[in-house]
Amino acid sequence: MDGAFSEPDPAEPVARECVEGYLYAVRPLRLLLFRRPPGRGSIWVPISGKVDPDDADWDAALRRELAEETGLTDPESIAPLDWHVRFRADNGEVWRLHAYAVRVPASFVPRLSPEHAEAAWLPLDAALARLHFPDNRAALARLAERIPNL
């Protein structure tokens, strides 16, 4: 999912659904971001992935991605951010991304998959500064606005 996030024509059908999870802990608010390896740009991102045909729904897809990419199988909570971004993938198709807030214990230490070279717990401002894609920063800002209600 390295495509540039440009707005495709709204009339184009969505070929693939994707999910992303913003892992966070509270008191104080901290976010867990992941850096891709050099072969994938060395950029900082949330957990993300495609919805597979075997996934029952977007929540199931996110839970699968969390387990695959971090070892997390029991988050404290998962809440949709009502943030859906259409973008053109590297293959030219239009994909849609659905963002979720994933609350985890502040003590959570992820088990990194080959998709990530590093993980870092960061305060909100530092996390916003590190995220590569503008839509990631917008989704994270949405999470920060909703924290009291999550």
C-alpha positions as CSV (number, residue, x, y, z in Angstrom):
1,M,0.0,0.0,0.0
2,D,2.6,2.5,-1.1
3,G,0.4,4.4,-3.5
4,A,0.3,8.2,-3.6
5,F,-2.8,9.4,-1.9
6,S,-4.4,11.4,-4.7
7,E,-8.2,11.8,-5.0
8,P,-9.4,9.6,-7.8
9,D,-12.5,10.5,-9.8
10,P,-15.5,9.9,-7.5
11,A,-17.3,8.0,-10.3
12,E,-14.5,5.3,-10.4
13,P,-15.5,2.1,-8.6
14,V,-13.5,1.0,-5.5
15,A,-11.5,-2.1,-6.4
16,R,-10.1,-2.9,-3.0
17,E,-10.9,-2.1,0.6
18,C,-8.2,-1.5,3.1
19,V,-7.9,-0.9,6.9
20,E,-5.5,1.0,9.0
21,G,-5.2,1.1,12.8
22,Y,-3.8,3.9,14.9
23,L,-2.5,2.3,18.1
24,Y,-2.7,4.6,21.2
25,A,-2.5,4.7,25.0
26,V,-3.8,7.4,27.3
27,R,-2.7,9.3,30.4
28,P,-0.8,10.9,28.7
29,L,-1.9,10.3,25.1
30,R,0.8,8.5,23.2
31,L,0.7,6.9,19.7
32,L,2.6,3.9,18.4
33,L,3.9,4.3,14.9
34,F,5.9,2.0,12.7
35,R,8.7,2.7,10.3
36,R,8.8,0.7,7.1
37,P,12.1,-0.9,6.0
38,P,14.3,0.9,3.4
39,G,12.9,-1.2,0.6
40,R,9.5,0.3,1.4
41,G,10.6,3.9,1.8
42,S,11.6,4.0,5.5
43,I,8.4,6.1,6.2
44,W,6.4,6.2,9.4
45,V,2.9,4.8,9.2
46,P,0.1,3.2,11.2
47,I,-0.7,-0.5,10.9
48,S,-2.5,-1.1,7.6
49,G,-3.4,-3.7,5.1
50,K,-5.9,-5.0,2.5
51,V,-9.2,-6.6,3.4
52,D,-8.9,-10.3,2.4
53,P,-11.8,-12.3,1.0
54,D,-11.7,-14.5,4.1
55,D,-12.2,-11.5,6.5
56,A,-15.7,-11.4,7.8
57,D,-15.7,-7.6,7.9
58,W,-13.4,-4.6,8.2
59,D,-13.0,-5.1,11.9
60,A,-11.9,-8.7,11.3
61,A,-9.4,-7.5,8.7
62,L,-8.0,-5.0,11.1
63,R,-7.6,-7.5,13.9
64,R,-5.8,-9.9,11.5
65,E,-3.4,-7.1,10.4
66,L,-2.8,-6.2,14.1
67,A,-1.9,-9.8,14.9
68,E,0.3,-10.2,11.8
69,E,2.2,-6.9,12.1
70,T,2.5,-6.5,15.9
71,G,1.5,-9.7,17.6
72,L,-1.5,-7.9,19.2
73,T,-4.5,-10.1,19.7
74,D,-6.3,-8.5,22.5
75,P,-6.6,-4.7,22.2
76,E,-8.4,-2.8,25.0
77,S,-10.8,-1.3,22.3
78,I,-11.2,-0.7,18.6
79,A,-13.3,2.1,17.4
80,P,-14.0,3.3,13.8
81,L,-12.8,6.8,13.1
82,D,-15.4,7.3,10.4
83,W,-12.5,8.2,8.2
84,H,-12.6,6.7,4.7
85,V,-10.0,7.8,2.1
86,R,-10.1,6.8,-1.6
87,F,-6.8,6.7,-3.3
88,R,-5.1,5.4,-6.4
89,A,-2.9,2.4,-5.7
90,D,0.4,1.7,-7.4
91,N,-1.4,-0.7,-9.8
92,G,-3.8,2.2,-10.9
93,E,-6.8,0.8,-9.2
94,V,-8.9,2.9,-6.8
95,W,-8.7,1.6,-3.2
96,R,-10.5,2.8,-0.1
97,L,-8.9,3.0,3.3
98,H,-10.9,2.8,6.6
99,A,-9.3,4.2,9.7
100,Y,-9.6,2.8,13.3
101,A,-8.5,3.9,16.7
102,V,-6.9,1.0,18.6
103,R,-6.4,1.4,22.3
104,V,-3.6,-0.7,23.8
105,P,-2.0,-0.8,27.2
106,A,0.8,1.8,27.6
107,S,3.2,-1.1,28.3
108,F,2.5,-2.8,25.0
109,V,5.7,-3.8,23.1
110,P,5.0,-4.8,19.5
111,R,6.5,-7.8,17.9
112,L,7.7,-6.4,14.6
113,S,6.9,-8.2,11.4
114,P,9.1,-7.9,8.2
115,E,6.8,-5.1,7.2
116,H,8.4,-2.8,9.8
117,A,11.9,-2.0,10.8
118,E,11.1,0.0,13.9
119,A,8.3,1.1,16.2
120,A,8.1,4.2,18.4
121,W,5.8,5.5,21.1
122,L,5.3,9.2,20.5
123,P,3.3,12.1,21.9
124,L,0.7,13.5,19.5
125,D,2.8,16.4,18.0
126,A,5.8,14.1,17.3
127,A,3.5,11.4,15.8
128,L,1.9,14.0,13.5
129,A,5.3,15.2,12.4
130,R,6.6,11.7,11.6
131,L,3.7,10.4,9.6
132,H,4.5,10.5,5.9
133,F,1.0,10.7,4.3
134,P,-1.3,13.7,4.8
135,D,-4.3,11.5,5.1
136,N,-2.6,9.7,8.0
137,R,-2.0,13.0,9.8
138,A,-5.7,13.9,9.3
139,A,-6.9,10.5,10.6
140,L,-4.6,10.9,13.6
141,A,-5.9,14.4,14.3
142,R,-9.4,12.9,14.2
143,L,-8.5,10.3,16.7
144,A,-7.0,13.0,19.1
145,E,-10.3,15.0,18.8
146,R,-12.3,11.9,19.8
147,I,-10.2,10.5,22.6
148,P,-12.6,11.6,25.4
149,N,-15.3,9.6,23.6
150,L,-13.4,6.5,22.8
